[in-house]
Amino acid sequence: HWYEGCYTGQWYLTAVGVSALRDEIRRELIARHDLRSKWVVWLTGITGIIGVATGFVAAFYHKA
């Protein structure tokens, strides 16, 4: 996936190498997103339960 430049002697990625690198980066980003999305579901549920509990406490202890 690499080739050595004729004039500079530096190494460069080929088009195939760039494509493979981009695919790997995309897979890593998708894996991170999937991991975060699992936490978001739990965090949303816990926040909802706290909201319901707060509502019940406010309704039952409300002094008229």
N, C-alpha and C positions, 0 to 999 in steps of 0.2 A: 504494500500500500504506500510505499515511500519511493521516491527517486531523488537522486543527487543532481542538483542544478549544474549545468554545464559551465556557467561563467563564475558563479560564486562558490560552488562547492558545498552549499548548504543543502539540507534535506527538506523536501517538500512532500506533502500528501498528494497522491494521485486523485483523480475524480472518484475512483472506486473507494479510496481511503476516506475521502471527505464524506461520501455517502454512508459508509459504514460507521464513521464517527458520529454523524448526525443521527443515524438510527439508534445507536447506543445511547446517546444523550436523550432522545425521545423516550426510549424504554425506561431510563432512570427517572425522568420526570413523571411518567405515568405511574411508576411504582411509588414514588413519593406522594403523588396525588391520591392514590388508592389508600395508602397508609393514613394520610390526614383525613380522608373522607370517613373512615371508620370512627375516628375520634369525634368528628363533627356530629355524627348521628347520636352518639352517647351524650355529648355535651348539650345538644338540643333537647334530648329527652329529660336530662337532669334539670335543665333550666325550666322546662315546662312543669315538672313535678314541684319544684320550688315555688313557681308562680301559683299553682293550684293550692299548695299548702298555705301560702301567704293570703290568698283570697279567702280560704276557709277560716283562718284565724281572724282576719279582719271582719268577716261576716258574723262570726259567733261572739266576738268580744266587742262589737260595736255598741257604744252607749248612746242611746237616743236622748 
